[in-house]
């Protein structure tokens, strides 16, 4: 099986994440997309980040009706800070029957050359790139790379930060979240 890995804090997962993941699962050669919920990142403010298991639970709720979308907590038991290359090695050991690819926005591709062991990642894994408003430069070293696939997915500009802020300000942002996710977040009083 060809699995696309969509990494993120998903704090919370929203309809933009779902649209991109579903588009990748339906309109590329990927068989499934796994939402890899990343543990607390040193780059994120801890106070605004829900606990790892709460975020994983929310991703489970969001994906339960989609056969090609799966939650993954594979990084929860790994040493922090963690690097993508370590997660890929761990996944290959655990699921040798699968082929793993990365899903990322065009904006992240700009800094991909700064990732730990990025050459090894590109040698062994495909990258599926979805468009963002911030376009990459035409002379990007990855523009014509055979392992880099640009997917004509919808451009979604919704941020989890915006959603958290609006929930805190008691705004009605239900349309930005999967219905069951909104209900769970509201019931649990998250982000208030």
C-alpha positions in Angstrom: 0.0 0.0 0.0 1.1 3.5 -0.7 0.6 5.7 2.3 0.8 9.5 2.4 1.9 10.9 5.7 0.4 14.3 6.7 2.3 15.6 9.7 0.9 18.3 12.0 -0.1 19.3 15.5 -3.7 19.3 14.4 -4.6 21.7 17.2 -7.4 21.3 16.1 -7.8 19.4 12.9 -10.1 21.4 10.6 -11.9 21.2 7.3 -8.9 22.5 5.4 -6.8 19.5 6.7 -9.6 17.1 5.7 -10.1 18.6 2.2 -6.3 18.3 1.5 -6.0 14.8 2.9 -9.1 13.5 1.1 -8.0 15.1 -2.2 -4.6 13.4 -1.9 -6.3 10.0 -1.1 -8.8 10.4 -4.0 -6.9 12.2 -6.7 -3.3 10.9 -6.5 -1.9 7.4 -6.5 -1.9 7.3 -2.7 -4.0 4.5 -1.2 -4.4 6.1 2.2 -3.4 9.3 4.1 -2.3 9.0 7.7 -2.6 12.1 9.9 0.6 11.9 12.0 -0.2 13.8 15.1 3.1 15.3 16.3 3.8 15.6 20.0 4.5 18.9 21.6 7.0 20.8 19.3 9.6 23.1 20.8 8.4 25.7 18.3 4.9 25.8 19.6 3.6 27.5 22.7 2.7 24.8 25.2 -0.2 26.6 26.7 -2.1 26.8 23.4 -1.5 23.2 22.6 -4.0 20.5 23.7 -2.5 17.4 25.1 -1.2 14.8 22.6 -3.9 12.3 23.3 -6.7 14.9 23.1 -5.5 16.0 19.7 -5.1 12.3 18.6 -8.7 11.7 19.8 -10.0 14.6 17.8 -8.2 13.3 14.6 -9.8 9.9 15.3 -13.2 11.6 15.5 -12.6 13.6 12.3 -11.5 10.5 10.2 -13.8 7.8 11.5 -16.2 8.1 8.5 -13.4 8.1 5.9 -12.0 4.7 4.9 -8.8 6.2 3.3 -8.0 8.6 6.1 -6.4 7.3 9.3 -5.0 8.8 12.6 -1.5 8.0 13.7 0.2 8.5 17.0 3.4 6.8 15.8 5.6 9.7 17.1 4.2 9.6 20.7 6.7 7.1 21.9 9.7 8.6 20.1 12.4 10.7 21.7 11.8 14.5 21.4 12.6 16.6 19.5 12.0 14.1 16.7 13.0 14.3 13.1 10.9 13.1 10.2 13.7 10.8 9.0 13.5 8.9 12.4 9.7 8.6 12.0 10.1 7.2 8.5 12.7 4.6 9.6 10.4 3.6 12.5 7.4 3.2 10.1 9.4 1.2 7.6 10.5 -1.2 10.4 6.9 -1.5 11.7 5.1 -1.7 8.4 7.6 -3.1 5.8 4.7 -3.9 3.5 3.9 -0.2 3.0 5.5 2.5 0.9 5.5 5.9 2.7 5.4 9.3 1.1 5.2 12.8 2.6 2.5 15.3 2.1 3.4 19.0 2.5 2.5 22.4 1.4 4.5 24.4 -1.2 5.6 26.7 1.6 7.3 23.8 3.5 9.1 22.7 0.4 11.0 26.0 0.4 12.8 24.9 3.6 13.0 21.2 2.9 16.7 21.4 2.1 17.2 22.3 5.8 15.5 19.1 7.1 17.8 16.5 8.7 18.9 13.9 6.1 16.6 15.5 3.5 18.6 13.8 0.7 17.9 10.4 2.2 14.2 11.2 2.5 14.1 12.2 -1.2 16.1 9.1 -2.2 13.6 6.7 -0.5 10.3 8.6 -0.4 8.1 10.7 -2.7 6.8 14.1 -1.7 3.3 15.1 -2.6 3.0 18.9 -2.6 -0.2 20.8 -2.3 -0.5 24.5 -3.4 -0.3 27.4 -1.0 -0.7 31.1 -1.7 3.1 31.4 -1.0 4.5 30.0 -4.2 7.9 28.5 -4.5 10.5 30.2 -6.6 10.9 28.9 -10.2 14.5 28.0 -9.6 13.8 25.7 -6.7 16.1 22.7 -6.7 13.0 20.5 -6.1 10.8 22.0 -9.0 11.8 19.2 -11.5 12.8 16.5 -9.0 11.3 13.1 -10.1 10.3 12.3 -6.5 8.4 15.6 -6.0 4.8 15.5 -7.2 2.8 18.7 -7.3 -0.9 17.9 -6.8 -3.5 20.3 -8.1 -5.4 20.3 -4.8 -7.6 23.2 -3.6 -5.9 26.1 -1.9 -7.1 26.1 1.6 -6.1 29.0 3.9 -7.6 28.1 7.3 -5.4 28.1 10.4 -5.8 26.2 13.6 -4.5 29.4 15.4 -7.4 31.4 13.9 -9.9 28.7 15.0 -8.6 28.5 18.6 -8.7 32.3 18.9 -12.3 32.5 17.6 -13.5 29.7 19.9 -11.9 31.6 22.8 -13.7 34.8 21.7 -17.0 32.8 21.5 -17.4 33.1 17.7 -19.4 30.6 15.8 -16.8 28.8 13.6 -18.6 25.5 13.3 -18.3 25.6 9.5 -14.5 25.4 9.8 -14.5 22.1 11.7 -15.9 18.7 10.9 -19.3 18.5 12.7 -18.3 15.7 15.1 -15.1 17.6 15.9 -16.9 20.8 16.8 -19.3 18.8 19.1 -16.4 17.2 20.9 -14.4 20.4 21.3 -17.5 22.2 22.5 -18.4 19.4 24.9 -14.9 19.2 26.3 -14.7 23.1 26.6 -11.4 23.1 24.7 -9.8 26.4 23.7 -12.2 28.4 25.8 
